[in-house]
């Protein structure tokens, strides 16, 4: 196991370095100059930044994806994290499949079984997310139908017409006469 970084040994130094890295505007030299009072070497800052930056970039990218998705989801529904998790899982399964195809020896049955279980897990997560989205849409349709029925009743519309309005909003077929 690699020795602990000199930056990780001092929580105040670590927080300062991580903050500067997360801002994304500073070079290694800028960060080293900013934390010079701690007596840490430039190479330690560089090594830490090389390990820490990919995590920050992933978080920034995931946050951007989540915000973009949030704009297109109904009010109060946030499945952005689920979408990101599913996307990542798909990527990992595909990467594992590619790696197995490049190996000289055949994959072990245990490894193949694990990959199949992972793939099934991704498929199940996609189905569950879709079912959840369908539930949300159905709930919104019911709310809209209730609001339309209440407004129609207030306007003096008869029960038969209100039933037709509700059925139209809910996507139901007309009652048999």
VOPAGU-2260 file (C-alpha; in pm, 1 decimal, decimal comma):
REM VOPAGU-2260
SITE   aa  ch    i         X         Y         Z
SITE  UNK   A    0       0,0       0,0       0,0
SITE  UNK   A    1     133,3     344,3     -95,7
SITE  UNK   A    2     230,8     575,7     187,7
SITE  UNK   A    3     -17,5     843,5     280,1
SITE  UNK   A    4      29,4    1174,6      99,3
SITE  UNK   A    5     184,7    1459,6     297,4
SITE  UNK   A    6    -119,9    1662,0     194,3
SITE  UNK   A    7    -361,9    1406,1     340,0
SITE  UNK   A    8    -179,3    1416,7     674,6
SITE  UNK   A    9    -292,7    1776,7     733,1
SITE  UNK   A   10    -671,5    1826,9     700,5
SITE  UNK   A   11    -640,7    2206,9     665,9
SITE  UNK   A   12    -383,1    2171,3     388,4
SITE  UNK   A   13    -591,0    1901,8     217,1
SITE  UNK   A   14    -904,0    2119,1     227,1
SITE  UNK   A   15    -713,2    2418,2      84,9
SITE  UNK   A   16    -558,9    2213,4    -198,0
SITE  UNK   A   17    -890,3    2044,5    -283,1
SITE  UNK   A   18   -1071,5    2379,2    -289,1
SITE  UNK   A   19    -818,1    2526,1    -531,5
SITE  UNK   A   20    -827,5    2216,9    -753,0
SITE  UNK   A   21   -1208,2    2215,5    -754,3
SITE  UNK   A   22   -1214,3    2576,3    -874,8
SITE  UNK   A   23   -1045,9    2443,0   -1188,8
SITE  UNK   A   24    -863,8    2767,4   -1263,6
SITE  UNK   A   25    -529,0    2707,6   -1093,4
SITE  UNK   A   26    -208,4    2548,6   -1214,0
SITE  UNK   A   27       4,5    2325,4    -991,6
SITE  UNK   A   28     235,7    2622,4    -937,8
SITE  UNK   A   29     -56,2    2845,2    -834,3
SITE  UNK   A   30    -174,3    2584,9    -585,2
SITE  UNK   A   31     177,9    2527,7    -453,0
SITE  UNK   A   32     226,8    2903,4    -403,4
SITE  UNK   A   33    -110,7    2933,6    -228,7
SITE  UNK   A   34     -25,4    2661,9      25,2
SITE  UNK   A   35     345,2    2745,5      62,0
SITE  UNK   A   36     296,9    2823,2     433,0
SITE  UNK   A   37     241,1    2451,4     494,1
SITE  UNK   A   38     585,8    2363,3     358,4
SITE  UNK   A   39     457,1    2103,3     112,4
SITE  UNK   A   40     660,0    2028,4    -199,8
SITE  UNK   A   41     544,2    2114,7    -550,5
SITE  UNK   A   42     571,4    1747,4    -650,9
SITE  UNK   A   43     339,3    1647,1    -363,1
SITE  UNK   A   44      86,5    1903,2    -485,7
SITE  UNK   A   45     123,6    1770,4    -840,6
SITE  UNK   A   46      78,3    1406,2    -737,2
SITE  UNK   A   47    -224,1    1493,0    -524,1
SITE  UNK   A   48    -379,3    1699,5    -803,3
SITE  UNK   A   49    -328,7    1415,9   -1051,9
SITE  UNK   A   50    -521,8    1182,7    -820,1
SITE  UNK   A   51    -784,7    1434,8    -711,7
SITE  UNK   A   52    -864,6    1615,2   -1039,4
SITE  UNK   A   53   -1035,4    1318,5   -1211,5
SITE  UNK   A   54   -1274,1    1287,6    -915,4
SITE  UNK   A   55   -1354,7    1659,6    -932,5
SITE  UNK   A   56   -1403,7    1646,3   -1308,5
SITE  UNK   A   57   -1639,1    1349,1   -1268,9
SITE  UNK   A   58   -1840,3    1534,3   -1005,1
SITE  UNK   A   59   -1859,4    1846,6   -1221,6
SITE  UNK   A   60   -1964,7    1643,1   -1526,5
SITE  UNK   A   61   -2223,8    1447,3   -1326,6
SITE  UNK   A   62   -2362,5    1769,0   -1177,6
SITE  UNK   A   63   -2395,6    1921,0   -1526,1
SITE  UNK   A   64   -2575,1    1610,9   -1653,8
SITE  UNK   A   65   -2802,9    1612,4   -1351,5
SITE  UNK   A   66   -2889,3    1981,5   -1397,1
SITE  UNK   A   67   -2961,5    1931,4   -1766,6
SITE  UNK   A   68   -3187,4    1635,5   -1690,8
SITE  UNK   A   69   -3361,3    1822,9   -1409,2
SITE  UNK   A   70   -3477,4    2083,5   -1661,2
SITE  UNK   A   71   -3665,5    1812,9   -1851,5
SITE  UNK   A   72   -3819,7    1627,3   -1557,0
SITE  UNK   A   73   -4159,8    1709,7   -1405,2
SITE  UNK   A   74   -4168,2    1931,1   -1096,6
SITE  UNK   A   75   -4046,2    1749,9    -786,7
SITE  UNK   A   76   -3904,3    1449,0    -973,1
SITE  UNK   A   77   -3529,4    1402,1    -965,5
SITE  UNK   A   78   -3400,7    1083,0   -1117,7
SITE  UNK   A   79   -3074,2    1238,4   -1232,6
SITE  UNK   A   80   -2862,1    1037,6    -993,2
SITE  UNK   A   81   -3029,7     717,2   -1104,2
SITE  UNK   A   82   -2960,1     804,0   -1467,5
SITE  UNK   A   83   -2595,8     876,3   -1391,7
SITE  UNK   A   84   -2560,9     551,0   -1196,9
SITE  UNK   A   85   -2720,5     351,5   -1478,1
SITE  UNK   A   86   -2497,5     518,3   -1736,2
SITE  UNK   A   87   -2187,3     445,5   -1531,3
SITE  UNK   A   88   -2290,0      84,9   -1474,7
SITE  UNK   A   89   -2350,0      40,1   -1848,5
SITE  UNK   A   90   -2006,8     184,9   -1921,2
SITE  UNK   A   91   -1838,5     -47,5   -1672,2
SITE  UNK   A   92   -2016,0    -355,3   -1807,2
SITE  UNK   A   93   -1916,6    -263,3   -2162,7
SITE  UNK   A   94   -1558,0    -195,4   -2053,5
SITE  UNK   A   95   -1544,0    -534,2   -1879,8
SITE  UNK   A   96   -1683,3    -706,2   -2189,5
SITE  UNK   A   97   -1425,6    -534,0   -2409,6
SITE  UNK   A   98   -1144,6    -633,3   -2172,3
SITE  UNK   A   99   -1258,1    -995,6   -2177,1
SITE  UNK   A  100   -1251,1    -993,8   -2556,6
SITE  UNK   A  101    -891,0    -870,2   -2563,6
SITE  UNK   A  102    -753,5   -1136,5   -2330,2
SITE  UNK   A  103    -562,9   -1434,0   -2470,0
SITE  UNK   A  104    -729,2   -1688,6   -2241,9
SITE  UNK   A  105   -1098,4   -1758,3   -2222,4
SITE  UNK   A  106   -1279,5   -1592,2   -1933,8
SITE  UNK   A  107   -1362,7   -1811,3   -1638,4
SITE  UNK   A  108   -1723,6   -1918,6   -1590,6
SITE  UNK   A  109   -1725,9   -1726,2   -1259,8
SITE  UNK   A  110   -1618,3   -1404,1   -1431,4
SITE  UNK   A  111   -1877,8   -1449,8   -1706,4
SITE  UNK   A  112   -2147,0   -1514,8   -1444,6
SITE  UNK   A  113   -2052,5   -1195,8   -1260,9
SITE  UNK   A  114   -2067,6    -998,9   -1583,7
SITE  UNK   A  115   -2410,0   -1143,2   -1669,4
SITE  UNK   A  116   -2535,4   -1059,2   -1318,2
SITE  UNK   A  117   -2405,5    -704,4   -1360,6
SITE  UNK   A  118   -2575,0    -672,6   -1696,8
SITE  UNK   A  119   -2901,6    -803,9   -1549,9
SITE  UNK   A  120   -2869,0    -550,8   -1268,9
SITE  UNK   A  121   -2834,3    -266,7   -1519,8
SITE  UNK   A  122   -3135,6    -390,8   -1715,7
SITE  UNK   A  123   -3342,1    -419,4   -1396,0
SITE  UNK   A  124   -3242,3     -67,0   -1291,7
SITE  UNK   A  125   -3347,9      64,8   -1632,8
SITE  UNK   A  126   -3684,2    -113,5   -1606,3
SITE  UNK   A  127   -3738,6      11,0   -1250,1
SITE  UNK   A  128   -3657,9     366,8   -1351,7
SITE  UNK   A  129   -3898,0     346,3   -1643,8
SITE  UNK   A  130   -4172,9     207,0   -1418,1
SITE  UNK   A  131   -4110,0     491,0   -1174,8
SITE  UNK   A  132   -4131,1     748,5   -1455,5
SITE  UNK   A  133   -4457,1     587,0   -1574,1
SITE  UNK   A  134   -4597,0     613,6   -1220,1
SITE  UNK   A  135   -4506,2     982,3   -1206,6
SITE  UNK   A  136   -4674,2    1050,0   -1542,1
SITE  UNK   A  137   -4987,1     860,4   -1433,9
SITE  UNK   A  138   -4998,7    1057,9   -1111,1
SITE  UNK   A  139   -4968,5    1383,9   -1305,0
SITE  UNK   A  140   -5245,7    1277,5   -1542,9
SITE  UNK   A  141   -5470,6    1193,0   -1246,5
SITE  UNK   A  142   -5399,0    1531,4   -1087,7
SITE  UNK   A  143   -5474,4    1707,7   -1416,8
SITE  UNK   A  144   -5795,4    1508,1   -1460,4
SITE  UNK   A  145   -5905,8    1591,7   -1105,4
SITE  UNK   A  146   -5832,9    1961,7   -1159,1
SITE  UNK   A  147   -6019,0    1964,3   -1492,2
SITE  UNK   A  148   -6316,7    1780,1   -1340,1
SITE  UNK   A  149   -6330,8    2026,3   -1049,2
SITE  UNK   A  150   -6315,1    2324,2   -1286,0
SITE  UNK   A  151   -6581,2    2174,2   -1511,0
SITE  UNK   A  152   -6809,4    2102,3   -1215,2
SITE  UNK   A  153   -6761,6    2460,1   -1093,4
SITE  UNK   A  154   -6859,9    2585,0   -1439,4
SITE  UNK   A  155   -7178,8    2378,4   -1423,7
SITE  UNK   A  156   -7081,6    2101,7   -1664,7
SITE  UNK   A  157   -7280,3    1780,4   -1624,6
SITE  UNK   A  158   -7142,5    1453,3   -1489,9
SITE  UNK   A  159   -7148,1    1284,5   -1831,7
SITE  UNK   A  160   -6932,0    1558,2   -1987,6
SITE  UNK   A  161   -6698,5    1556,0   -1686,8
SITE  UNK   A  162   -6654,1    1180,4   -1733,2
SITE  UNK   A  163   -6566,0    1236,6   -2102,0
SITE  UNK   A  164   -6311,5    1506,2   -2004,1
SITE  UNK   A  165   -6152,2    1279,1   -1739,7
SITE  UNK   A  166   -6133,9     987,5   -1983,2
SITE  UNK   A  167   -5971,7    1206,9   -2249,5
SITE  UNK   A  168   -5706,5    1334,1   -2006,5
SITE  UNK   A  169   -5639,0     985,6   -1869,4
SITE  UNK   A  170   -5626,8     833,2   -2216,9
SITE  UNK   A  171   -5915,7     595,6   -2150,5
SITE  UNK   A  172   -6165,8     475,9   -2408,9
SITE  UNK   A  173   -6521,0     599,4   -2400,7
SITE  UNK   A  174   -6772,4     399,6   -2201,8
SITE  UNK   A  175   -6983,0     157,1   -2399,3
SITE  UNK   A  176   -7333,9     294,2   -2442,8
